[in-house]
Amino acid sequence: HEALVTTDFSLEGVHFRRDWHPPDAVGHRCLTRGLSDIAAMGGEPLAAFLSLALPRKLPQAWVARFLNGFLKLARQFKVPLAGGDTAESPAGILADIVVLGSVPRGKAILRSGARPADRIYVSGELGAAAATLDLLRRSPKRKLRPADFPRHFHPLPRLELGRILREKHLASAMIDLSDGLSKPFRAPASINRNKKSISNSRCTEETITSCCSLRPAPNEFQKNLLVCPLHKSATSRAANRFSSSTRTAYAAGWLLKAGNTSPAK
């Protein structure tokens, strides 16, 4: 086997806000970030290391609930918390997660495996987490029940799916989409409306629907929110410009060489 190592920061004011996110959800999301990176390589997680920088006046109860959320997810996926570090932060909470995993030698699914003409697929339905964030931004004093918005507060890493895709040789490359659909591409993406293709030029809001169809948004999201965003920042701008009338898309497009407008033959 080969070792896999991933590290990810969760920063207060960037990835979460204490007035929006319960501490157990912050801990859950922190570990999910690391486990999702292991899943995207088709690997199995072996151990997690957590380092925290905490403000002096942070209540101990907040830390306890953070660890409860973190360890609950760790138990679910049988990932031991093997170590870490703590320090005092001058302002704000910082959590750094390191996850150690393994994969059969030579079998890791790497981002570098992507080739022109590869079809791009996503698993599940995109955008619920970003739509929840947009709702929080529009009503910042409103308290949401995490159980009603699980994809934002308690997302789950798709470790089993990653393993199956590796074992069945179904994916040439994979990546975690926690930062949106288009960000993983090295250059800003644009969508060719006719070919549903992703190429190396600038993305515009008007072309989003060529890559991702929209669906009627449930419950709180009835105001034509975009439930399949590219970058997170595109969601709020584009949300009110498209109607929610079509079904969710799973095939997102093709990967092109720079300057091409159609997939390679």
N, C-alpha and C positions, 0 to 999 in steps of 0.2 A: 504494500500500500504506500501511497504518498500522502504527506501532510498537507492540510489546507489551513491557512491562517487568515482571519479577517478582523478588522478593527473598525469601529464606528463610534462617533460622538453623538450624544444627545445633549443639546444645549438649551437651557432655559431662555425663552424669548426667541428662539429660532425653531426648535423642534417641538416645544411644548410651552404652555403657560400654566402656572399654578392655579390661576383663577378659572381656567377652562378644563384642565386635565387632572383628574384624581391621581394621587400618587401611585396607586396600584396600576393604573393604566400607563403611567410614565415608565414604571419598571417593566411592565409587559412589553411595551413598544421598544424599549431599549434592547432587550434580548432578541426580540423579533428581527430587528435590523441585522444583527450578526447572524442569526440562524438563516435568514433569507439569502444572505450571500453564500453560505455553505450550500443551500438548496440549489442556487443558480449554477453551481459547479457539479451538481449531481452527487454531492458528498454526504457523509454522515457526521453529525456533530459529536465530538468526544468530551469537550470540557469548555467552560466559560470562565473568563477572568473579568472582574468588574472593578473599576477604579472610580471613586467619587470625590468630587471637590464640592464642599457644602458650606454655605454661609454660617457664621457663628450662631446666629439667632434662629436658624431653622429648627422647628419643633422636632423632637425625637420621634413623635408619632408619625410625622410625614415620612421619615426615613424608614420606619418599620413597615408602613403600608407600601412604600416603594419596593422594599425587599420582598414583601408578601406577593406582590404582583409578578416580580421577577422570578421568584422561586416556584411559584405555581406553574408558570409556563415551562420552567426548567424541568420540573417533575413530569409534566405532560410529555416532553420529548426525551426524558431520561438523560438530561445533560447536567452533570454536576458543576456547581460553582467551586472552582478549584483554587481561587485566590484572587488577589487584587490589591488595591491600595486606597487610602483615604487621605484627604488633605483639606485644609480650610480654604474656602474661596472668598475673595474680597467682595464679590458680588455675583449672585446667581448660582444656580446648580449646574454642574457639569458631570456627565456620566460617560465614561469610556468603556465600551464593551469589546473584549477580544474573545473570539471563538476559535477554538482549535478543532479541526475535523480531519477526516481521512477519506480517501477514494482509492479504488484499485489502481495500481501503477499504470500510467499512460492513459487512463480512462476519464480524467477530469474534463468536463465540458468548459472550454475557455471562450472568452469573448473573441479572441483572435481567430476562432474557427469560422466566423461569418464570412461568406463569399457573395459576390454579385450574383443576382438571380435567386438567392435564398429567399424563401417566403418568410414573412414575419408573423408570428402568432402570439397571442396573449392568452393566458389562462384565466378563466373567470370573467367577471364584469368589472370594468375599470371606472374609477371616478367617485365612488361613494365616499371615500375618505376625504377627497378634496372638496366634495360638495358639503360635507359636514363642516369642514374648516371654513368654507364660505359662509355657512349659516352662522357660525360663531362670530365671524368678523362683522356680519350685518347686525347681529344682536349680541354684542360683547358681554352684556350683563346677564344674559340668559344662561341658566344651568341646564345642560342636557343630561339625560340619563344614558350612561355609557351602554347599557344593555340594548337601547334602541338604535345605537349607531356603532355596532361592533367592528365594522371595517375600518373605522377611524381610531377608536379607543382600544380595541383588542384585535388587531390583525393577526393572522396566523401564517407562519412560514410554510411553504409548500415543499417540505422535505420529501415526502413520499412521491410526489409528482416528479421532482427533480431526479430522484433515484430511478424511477420507471423510465423516464426519458433517456437517461444514461444507459440503462441496461438494455433497452430496446433499440438503441442507436437512432433515435428519432430526431435529435436536435444537433445541429452543427455548432451552435453557440447559444448561451443563455445569459440573462442578466436580471437582477432584481429591479422592479419598477416602482419602488417606493418614492422616487423623485419625479415620476411621470413617464409617459411613453417616449417622448422624443429626446429627452436629456441623455440617454445612454449613447446616442449616436455622436460621433466625434465632432461633426460639424452640425450647425443648426439645420433642422430638417424642413423640407417642404414636401407637400403632397401633390403629385400630378393628378388632377381631377379625373382624367380619363382612365389612367392605368392603376390608380390606387397605389402609387409607388412612393417610396421615401428616398429622396436624393439630397445632395449636399448643397442646398441653397436655403434661403430663409423661409420659415414657416409663417403663414398668415392665418388669421382667424377664419377667413372665408373658405379656406381649403381644409379645415379640420374635418368636416363631415365626409370628405372623400376617403379618409383613413378610418374614421370611427363613426359608426352610426349612433344615433341617439335613441333613448328609450324613455317612456313616461316615467318620471321620477316618483318614488314612493313617498308617502307621508309628508314630511316637511319640505320635500323638494318638488312641489307642484308648479313652481314658477319657471318652467322651461330651463331648469338648471342643466348644464352640460354634465352628463354622467360619464363621459369618456374623454377626459382631458389629455392634452399632450403635456406641456409643462404645467405645473401647478398654477403658475401665475396667469396662464391663459384662461383658467376656469371662470373667474369672476368677470373678466372682460367679455368672454364669449357667451356666457350663460344665457343672457337675455336676447341673443341675436339669432338663435335657431329654435325651431319648433321640435318638440319631443314626440316624434311620430313613428320612427322606424325601430327595428329590432337591434339588439346589441350585436356588434361585430366582434368576431373572434380572429379572423384573418385580417391582419392590419395592413399588409402591403408586401412589397418586395424591397430588397436591399439593392441599391444601384451604385455604379461607379460614378464619381464626380462628373457632372455634365451630361449624363445620360438621362433620357426621359422615358425609357421603356426597359423592362427587364432583359437581361442578357439571354440569348438563345442557348 
